[in-house]
Amino acid sequence: MPYRTMTYREVLGNVSHQPKPLLNLSDVKGVDLLHEFESWARSLPDDHFKDSTKKTYGTKPTVIRRNRLVLVEMRTGHYGMAGEKVIDVSNHAGQYETRDDDASTVRTRCAFLLPPGHDRGLFFTERQRHDNCGERVIDSFKAHARTLVAGKSKKGADANLVLETPTVAESEAWLAAANLEDIHIVRYDHQQDVAAESPLRGIPVTYASSIAPVKGNRYLPKRLWTLFREEPDSALAYLGIDDATDEDIDEVRLKVGDGEKSREFIVGKTKTPSIRVVLTPPGEPPLNETALVDTIDETARSYYQRWQLQYDYAWTR
């Protein structure tokens, strides 16, 4: 579950100025951004997230308001792949073949948390394998937000407000001091290479393996963690994992700790890994709403404490 900050900053024309202070998101020129987000999500038409060019689809969102937290739930997926066969795994019989307008979807959730009076909110995205609703929701809302507030600044110059949503990353200081505890390699829908007469033939499974420290050591070599931070592709190649030889590897997760707390990162292309809180291990059911909100609470409390800002659990109740 990666998450982003959400902030508004005023920009004056095309003239270069010193960065302006962040705006109170509960009152962006009279607009409470959380109320606006909730109202916008509830009002979307059924086909809002259907993209005929990219052949992607999302259902009309279900919206739940919990004080200063808005949860959005959708099913998303792709369509336009006619001829794919749906199998009944209980008897191995084909059920039907997909049509051009059939979309195979997964259920995911995203959430916008905005403490009252704060100048930075948090946007959380739940992922299910390779899909999620959060990226579609945030991109669409950012386009909507550009139409909300514009006009004149306090000095009378032409102004507009920019909604910034960078992905949150751990501080460089914490990353440098942390140690690599475990490397977890995941393959979804892995097909085992078994003999043709085996009764297990054709049954997809989720396959996972770990690289852990040798007995007596708590951490993997520090130089390996440094290599992952600076050159993730080289680190993967060092372990014998690359796109050419392991095309079926879906995720490589790093568990990193400082002796008191641990974080899990999904290896990406960036130098500083973004925070992706792993909600459930592969093959386990997704968290229910209460457990998901509890995870959001703990993640948000940790984030706001780093900025020396107040956090109250009542905001999600």
Buried (B, 14 or more C-beta within 10 A) or exposed (E): BBBBBBBBBBBBEEEEEEEBEBBBBBEBEEBBBBEBBBEBBBEBEEEBBBBEEEBBBBBBBBBBEBBBBBBBBBBBBBBBEEEEEEEEEEEEEEEEEBEEEBBBBBBBBBBBBBBEEBBBBBBBBBBBBEBBBBBBBBEBBBEBBEEBBEEEBEEEEEBEBEBEBEBBBBEEEBBEEBBBBBBBBBBBEBEEEEEEEEEEEEEEBBBBEEBEBEEEEEBBEEEBBBBBBEEBBEBBBBBEBBEEEBEEBBBBBBBBBEEEEEBBBBBBEEEBBBBBBBBEEBEEEBBEEEEBBBBBBEBBBEBBEEEEEEBBEEBBE
